[in-house]
Amino acid sequence: MVRITEDLIRKRAEHNNMEISTLEEVSLHQQDVEKIEYLDKWCRDLKILYLQSNLIPKIENVGRLKKLEYLNLALNNIERIENLQGCESLKKLDLTVNFVGELTSIECLKDSIHLRELFLTGNPCTQYEGYRDYVIATLTQLKYLDGKEIEKSERIKARQNLDSITVKINIQQKEYAVNREKEKQEAEEEAKLKEEKKPGFDGRWYTDMDKQNENTSTDDKQETKTKDDDTDFWKEKTAYTPESRVAIHEHAQESKRKEEQNKKPGPDPPKRVVRLMTDDGKYLNVNEAKVDFALTEDEENNQIILDVACYKHLDTSLLDVDVQPTHVKVVLKGKVLQLVLMEEVSPDQSTAQRSQTTGHLVITMPKVKQIVKAIPAKKPTCHSKGDQLQKKETTNNHQNNRTHGGTLEVDPSAAKEVDLMVTKDKTSSIGPYQNRRKEFIERPNSEDFIDDPDVPPLI
C-alpha cells in the first residue's frame, strides 16, 4: 500500500520551492495511492488536486480544503460521492471511470454552490434510466454534465419529472446494490482458493546433491510455470469491479518483482573507444561531444579562431582545453572535440575565453609563420592654423601662376633640398610648365674644407 507522505508531496512541489504549506496545486496521479490522507492538514491552500489513476476506494480527508476548486479522481475505485460538503470553492469534480452506483449520493453536492462541472462518465450509475435528468434536477447550479452543456429547456423538463425519475433511480440503484454484494462474495471466495493453492512442503526430504539438482530443475519449471500462470491470468474473463482492478494491480506488481529476481545480471557491454590518433601517429578530427563549432582563419591578425557552441549553463570547471602546434582538443564533460589545424600555431600565445551571454568558448591561436606587410604611408596633416594658412596661400599661388603664366617660386629656406628648376615653356603663352633643363646649384665649400687629392672621387 502506497501512503501519501511528506516527502512524496515535497517532491511534487518543486515548482513551489519544495514548500507545502503554501502549495496551491499538486499532482499525485499514477502513484498507486490507496487512501487520501494528510492533505487537509499540510496543504490548506490547495486549489487544484490531481489524484487520477490510483486505487482510492473512498473520498475522505478533503473537507477542510476550503480553497479547493478542482478535484480529479478519475480512474479510481470510488463507489460513493461523499465528504465534499466542506469544499466551499469546488468548481469542477471529475469522477470519470469509477464505480459510483449510488447515484443519490450526489445530493451531498447541493451545498457546493460554485460547482459548475461534473464528470461521471464510465460509472455504473450512468446506465440508469433517467440518469442525466436526475442529476440536472438535483444539482441546479451545474452548467456542464459529462462535458455537455445543460440547456435551459432540459433543466425545466428535468425539474418537472424529478419525482417520477427519483422512483426509477431508487429501484435501479437497489438492483445494482444486490449485484454488487454478489460480486464481493465471489471475489472473497476466489481469494481464498488462491491462498489454498499456494505451494508448501511436499512431505519429502532431500540430500544436498539431490537438493541441488532438484533446485536446478525446479527453477526451470518455476520459470515456465510463472509464464504459463501469467498467460492464464490475462486470458481469464472477470467482471470489471474494484476487486478486479486491485487484483490486476497486485498481479502486475508480483510479475514485475519476479522478473527482477529472475533477471540474471550479465556482463556490461563494452564501451565504445574513441580514437584520437591513427596507428601511424596522425591526429584525427573527432566530435564525440556532438557540439556545433566554427573554425575560421583571421588573416588580418594572422591567427586561427575556434568558436565552440558550449551549453549556456555548463559549468566552466567541466571544460578542458589543450592547444598543440598541429591540433586543438576541447573536452566537454568527458567528451572530446578534436580538430586538426591547417597551419602550425603557437600554443604559448593561445588564449581561451568564455562568453557570459551565450556560453560559447572562443579559442584564439596565433600562427607561427609571420606575414610581413607594408605599412601604408601617412598623409601629411596640418597641425596649426599658421600651417593651414600657409598651405592655402601656396595652393592659391600655384593656381594663379598656372592661370597668368607666372614662374614657379621656391621657398629660399628649402633651396638646399631642391635639385631641379622648372622653367616656363616659351613656345606657349598659357600652356603648362615643362621640364626644359636641369641646373645644378653650386654649393660653397665650408671654411674647414680640405681638398685632399688622395681621397677617391664620389660615384
C-alpha positions in Angstrom: 0.0 0.0 0.0 1.4 3.4 -1.0 0.8 6.1 1.5 0.8 9.9 1.0 3.9 11.1 2.8 5.5 14.5 3.3 8.5 13.5 1.2 6.2 12.5 -1.7 4.4 15.8 -1.6 7.6 17.8 -1.4 8.9 16.0 -4.5 5.8 17.1 -6.3 6.2 20.7 -5.1 9.3 21.6 -7.0 7.5 24.4 -8.7 6.8 25.9 -5.2 10.4 25.7 -3.9 9.5 22.5 -2.0 7.2 24.4 0.3 3.9 22.5 1.0 2.2 25.0 3.4 1.6 27.5 0.6 1.1 24.9 -2.2 -1.8 25.6 -4.5 -1.5 22.7 -6.9 -0.2 19.2 -6.5 -0.3 16.2 -8.8 -0.3 12.7 -7.2 -1.5 10.7 -10.2 -0.3 7.2 -11.0 1.3 6.7 -7.6 -0.7 3.6 -6.6 -2.2 5.6 -3.7 -4.9 3.7 -1.8 -6.0 6.4 0.7 -6.4 10.2 0.8 -4.7 11.5 3.9 -2.8 14.4 5.5 -3.5 16.8 2.6 -6.1 18.7 4.5 -3.5 19.3 7.3 -0.4 20.0 5.3 -1.7 21.8 2.3 -4.6 24.1 3.4 -4.2 26.4 0.4 -4.7 23.8 -2.3 -6.8 24.9 -5.3 -6.1 22.0 -7.7 -5.6 18.4 -6.7 -4.8 15.6 -9.2 -5.4 12.0 -7.9 -6.4 10.2 -11.0 -5.2 6.6 -11.9 -4.8 5.4 -8.4 -6.6 2.8 -6.2 -8.5 5.1 -3.9 -11.8 3.5 -2.8 -13.2 6.4 -0.8 -13.4 10.2 -0.8 -12.1 11.4 2.5 -9.9 14.0 4.3 -10.6 16.8 1.8 -13.4 18.6 3.7 -11.0 21.2 5.2 -9.7 22.3 1.8 -11.8 25.5 1.7 -10.0 26.9 -1.4 -10.1 23.7 -3.4 -11.6 24.4 -6.9 -10.7 21.3 -9.0 -10.6 17.7 -7.8 -9.7 15.0 -10.2 -10.4 11.4 -9.0 -10.8 9.7 -12.4 -9.8 6.0 -12.7 -10.1 5.0 -9.1 -12.3 2.6 -7.1 -14.8 5.1 -5.7 -18.3 3.8 -5.2 -20.0 6.7 -3.4 -19.8 10.5 -3.5 -19.3 11.8 0.0 -17.3 14.1 2.3 -17.2 17.1 0.0 -19.6 19.4 1.9 -16.6 21.4 3.3 -15.1 22.2 -0.2 -16.8 25.5 -0.4 -15.0 26.7 -3.5 -15.3 23.5 -5.6 -16.0 24.3 -9.2 -15.1 21.1 -11.0 -15.3 17.4 -10.0 -14.0 14.6 -12.2 -15.0 11.1 -11.3 -14.6 9.5 -14.7 -14.4 5.7 -14.8 -15.1 4.9 -11.2 -17.7 2.5 -9.7 -20.3 5.0 -8.4 -23.6 3.1 -8.3 -25.3 5.0 -5.6 -26.5 7.9 -7.7 -28.5 9.5 -4.9 -25.2 10.3 -3.1 -24.8 13.3 -5.4 -27.1 15.2 -3.0 -24.1 16.0 -0.8 -23.0 18.4 -3.6 -26.1 20.6 -3.2 -24.3 22.9 -0.9 -21.4 23.3 -3.3 -22.9 26.5 -4.9 -19.9 27.1 -7.1 -19.9 23.7 -8.7 -20.2 24.1 -12.5 -18.8 20.9 -14.0 -19.3 17.3 -13.0 -18.0 14.2 -14.8 -19.4 10.7 -14.1 -18.7 9.1 -17.5 -17.8 5.4 -17.2 -19.6 4.8 -13.8 -22.4 2.3 -13.4 -24.9 5.0 -12.5 -24.7 6.5 -16.0 -26.6 3.3 -17.2 -29.6 4.1 -15.2 -32.7 5.3 -17.0 -33.2 9.0 -16.3 -29.7 9.5 -15.0 -29.0 12.8 -16.7 -32.4 14.3 -15.8 -32.0 13.3 -12.2 -28.5 14.9 -11.9 -29.6 18.1 -13.6 -32.7 18.5 -11.4 -30.8 17.7 -8.2 -27.8 19.9 -8.8 -29.3 23.1 -10.1 -26.0 25.0 -10.1 -24.4 22.8 -12.7 -23.5 24.2 -16.1 -21.9 21.1 -17.7 -22.5 17.4 -17.1 -20.1 14.9 -18.6 -18.7 17.7 -20.8 -22.0 18.6 -22.3 -23.7 22.0 -21.7 -27.0 21.9 -19.9 -29.7 23.7 -21.8 -32.4 25.8 -20.1 -35.2 23.7 -21.6 -33.5 20.5 -20.5 -33.3 21.8 -17.0 -37.0 22.8 -16.9 -38.1 19.4 -18.1 -35.9 17.6 -15.6 -37.4 19.5 -12.7 -40.9 18.7 -13.9 -40.2 15.0 -14.0 -38.0 14.8 -10.8 -40.5 12.8 -8.7 -41.1 10.0 -11.2 -37.4 9.9 -12.1 -36.3 9.6 -8.5 -38.6 6.5 -8.1 -36.9 4.8 -11.1 -33.4 5.7 -9.9 -34.0 4.2 -6.4 -35.3 0.9 -8.0 -32.3 0.6 -10.3 -29.9 1.6 -7.5 -31.2 -1.2 -5.2 -30.8 -3.8 -8.0 -27.2 -2.7 -8.6 -26.5 -2.9 -4.8 -27.7 -6.6 -4.8 -25.5 -7.5 -7.7 -22.6 -5.7 -6.1 -22.9 -7.8 -2.9 -22.7 -10.9 -5.1 -19.6 -9.7 -6.8 -17.9 -9.0 -3.4 -18.7 -12.6 -2.2 -17.3 -14.1 -5.4 -14.1 -12.1 -5.0 -13.7 -13.3 -1.4 -14.1 -16.9 -2.5 -11.6 -16.6 -5.3 -9.1 -15.0 -2.9 -9.5 -18.0 -0.5 -8.9 -20.5 -3.4 -5.7 -18.8 -4.4 -4.5 -18.9 -0.8 -5.1 -22.6 -0.6 -3.3 -23.3 -3.9 0.0 -21.7 -2.7 2.9 -24.1 -2.8 4.1 -25.6 0.5 6.1 -28.6 2.0 5.5 -31.7 -0.1 6.5 -34.2 2.7 9.8 -35.3 1.2 13.4 -34.8 2.4 16.4 -34.2 0.2 20.2 -34.7 0.4 22.4 -31.8 -0.6 23.2 -33.2 -4.1 19.6 -34.2 -4.8 18.5 -30.8 -3.5 20.9 -29.0 -5.8 19.8 -31.0 -8.8 16.2 -30.6 -7.8 16.6 -26.8 -7.3 18.1 -26.5 -10.8 15.2 -28.3 -12.5 12.8 -26.6 -10.1 14.0 -23.2 -11.2 13.4 -24.0 -14.9 10.0 -25.5 -14.1 9.1 -22.5 -11.9 10.1 -20.0 -14.7 7.9 -22.0 -17.2 5.1 -22.2 -14.7 5.3 -18.5 -14.0 5.0 -17.7 -17.7 2.0 -20.1 -18.0 0.3 -18.6 -15.0 0.8 -15.1 -16.3 -0.7 -16.0 -19.6 -3.7 -17.8 -18.0 -4.3 -14.8 -15.7 -4.6 -12.3 -18.6 -6.8 -14.7 -20.6 -9.2 -15.2 -17.7 -12.5 -13.4 -18.0 -13.6 -11.4 -15.0 -16.1 -8.7 -14.2 -14.9 -5.1 -14.1 -15.1 -4.4 -10.4 -12.9 -2.6 -7.8 -11.7 -6.0 -6.7 -10.6 -7.0 -10.2 -8.7 -3.7 -10.5 -6.9 -4.4 -7.3 -6.1 -7.9 -8.4 -4.7 -6.8 -11.7 -2.5 -4.2 -10.0 -1.2 -6.8 -7.5 -0.6 -9.3 -10.2 1.4 -6.8 -12.3 3.5 -5.8 -9.3 4.2 -9.5 -8.5 5.2 -10.3 -12.1 7.5 -7.3 -12.1 9.1 -8.4 -8.8 9.6 -12.0 -10.1 11.1 -10.7 -13.3 13.6 -8.6 -11.5 14.6 -11.6 -9.3 15.0 -14.0 -12.2 16.9 -11.5 -14.3 20.5 -12.6 -14.4 23.0 -9.8 -14.4 25.1 -10.2 -17.5 28.4 -8.6 -18.4 28.3 -4.9 -19.1 28.5 -4.2 -22.9 32.0 -2.9 -23.9 32.2 0.8 -24.1 33.0 2.4 -27.4 36.6 3.6 -27.6 37.1 6.9 -29.3 40.2 7.0 -31.4 42.1 10.3 -31.4 45.1 9.2 -33.4 45.8 6.7 -36.2 48.3 3.8 -35.9 50.9 5.9 -37.7 50.6 8.8 -35.4 48.3 11.2 -37.3 45.7 13.1 -35.4 42.0 12.7 -36.3 39.1 15.1 -36.4 36.7 13.9 -33.6 33.4 15.4 -32.4 32.4 13.0 -29.6 30.6 15.8 -27.8 28.4 16.5 -30.9 28.5 20.2 -30.4 28.5 22.9 -33.1 31.7 24.7 -33.8 33.3 27.2 -36.2 37.0 27.1 -37.2 37.9 30.3 -39.0 41.2 31.9 -40.2 41.8 35.6 -39.3 44.3 36.7 -42.0 44.4 40.3 -40.8 45.7 39.3 -37.3 47.5 36.2 -38.6 45.6 33.8 -36.2 43.1 30.9 -36.2 39.9 31.2 -34.1 37.8 28.2 -32.9 34.3 29.0 -31.6 32.7 26.1 -29.7 29.0 26.4 -29.0 29.0 25.1 -25.4 25.9 24.9 -23.4 25.0 28.2 -21.8 24.6 26.9 -18.3 27.6 24.4 -18.5 30.0 24.9 -15.6 33.4 26.1 -16.8 35.1 23.6 -14.5 33.7 20.8 -16.8 35.7 22.2 -19.7 39.3 21.4 -20.6 41.3 22.9 -23.5 44.6 21.6 -24.9 46.2 23.5 -27.8 49.1 21.9 -29.6 51.0 23.2 -32.6 49.1 21.0 -35.1 45.8 20.4 -33.4 43.4 21.6 -30.6 41.4 19.4 -28.2 38.4 20.5 -26.1 36.9 18.1 -23.5 33.3 18.8 -22.5 32.0 16.7 -19.6 34.4 14.0 -20.5 33.6 14.0 -24.3 36.2 15.1 -26.8 36.2 17.6 -29.6 39.5 17.4 -31.5 40.3 19.3 -34.7 43.4 19.2 -36.9 44.7 22.7 -37.8 45.6 23.8 -41.3 48.7 25.7 -40.1 51.1 25.5 -37.2 50.1 27.7 -34.2 51.9 28.9 -31.1 50.4 27.2 -28.0 52.1 29.5 -25.5 50.4 32.6 -27.0 47.0 31.0 -27.4 44.0 32.1 -25.3 40.7 30.6 -24.4 37.7 32.8 -23.3 34.1 32.0 -22.4 31.2 34.3 -23.3 29.0 35.2 -20.3 25.9 35.8 -22.5 25.9 32.8 -24.9 28.3 30.4 -23.1 30.4 29.9 -26.3 34.1 29.0 -25.9 36.4 31.1 -28.1 40.0 29.9 -28.6 42.4 32.2 -30.3 45.6 30.6 -31.7 48.3 32.9 -33.3 50.1 31.3 -36.2 53.8 30.5 -36.0 54.6 31.7 -39.6 54.5 35.5 -39.6 53.4 37.6 -42.6 55.3 40.8 -43.4 53.1 43.6 -44.6 53.9 47.0 -45.9 53.0 49.9 -43.7 50.8 52.4 -45.6 52.2 55.9 -46.0 50.7 58.5 -43.7 49.3 61.6 -45.3 50.7 64.9 -44.1 48.5 66.8 -41.7 48.3 70.5 -40.8 48.5 70.8 -37.0 48.3 74.6 -36.6 46.3 77.4 -38.1 49.5 79.0 -39.4 50.4 75.9 -41.3 46.9 75.7 -42.7 47.0 79.4 -43.9 50.5 78.8 -45.4 49.2 75.7 -47.3 46.2 77.7 -48.5 48.4 80.6 -49.8 50.8 78.2 -51.6 47.8 76.5 -53.3 46.4 79.9 -54.4 49.8 81.0 -55.7 50.1 77.8 -57.7 46.7 78.3 -59.2 47.5 82.0 -60.1 50.8 81.1 -61.7 49.0 78.5 -63.8 46.4 80.9 -64.9 48.6 84.0 -65.5 51.6 82.3 -66.8 53.9 83.3 -63.9 57.1 81.5 -62.7 57.2 78.8 -60.0 58.8 80.2 -56.9 60.7 78.1 -54.4 61.0 78.8 -50.7 64.6 80.0 -50.1 64.8 78.0 -46.9 64.2 74.8 -48.9 66.8 75.6 -51.5 69.2 73.1 -50.2 66.8 70.3 -50.9 65.8 71.4 -54.4 67.9 70.0 -57.2 65.7 70.8 -60.2 64.5 74.1 -61.6 61.4 74.2 -63.7 61.1 77.0 -66.3 58.2 78.1 -68.5 57.7 76.8 -71.9 58.5 79.8 -74.2 56.5 78.4 -77.1 53.2 78.5 -75.2 51.9 81.6 -73.6 49.4 79.9 -71.3 50.3 76.2 -71.7 51.6 74.0 -68.8 55.1 74.1 -67.4 57.5 71.6 -68.8 61.0 70.5 -67.7 63.4 72.2 -70.2 66.7 71.8 -68.5 68.4 70.8 -65.3 70.7 73.1 -63.5 72.9 72.1 -60.6 73.3 74.6 -57.8 76.9 75.1 -56.8 77.1 75.0 -53.0 80.0 76.9 -51.4 82.6 74.9 -49.5 82.7 75.2 -45.8 85.6 77.0 -44.1 87.2 73.8 -42.7 87.1 72.0 -46.1 90.4 70.4 -47.2 90.9 69.3 -50.8 92.8 66.1 -50.4 93.8 64.5 -53.7 94.3 61.1 -52.1 90.6 60.8 -51.4 88.8 58.8 -54.3 86.0 60.7 -56.1 82.4 60.1 -55.2 80.5 57.8 -57.6 
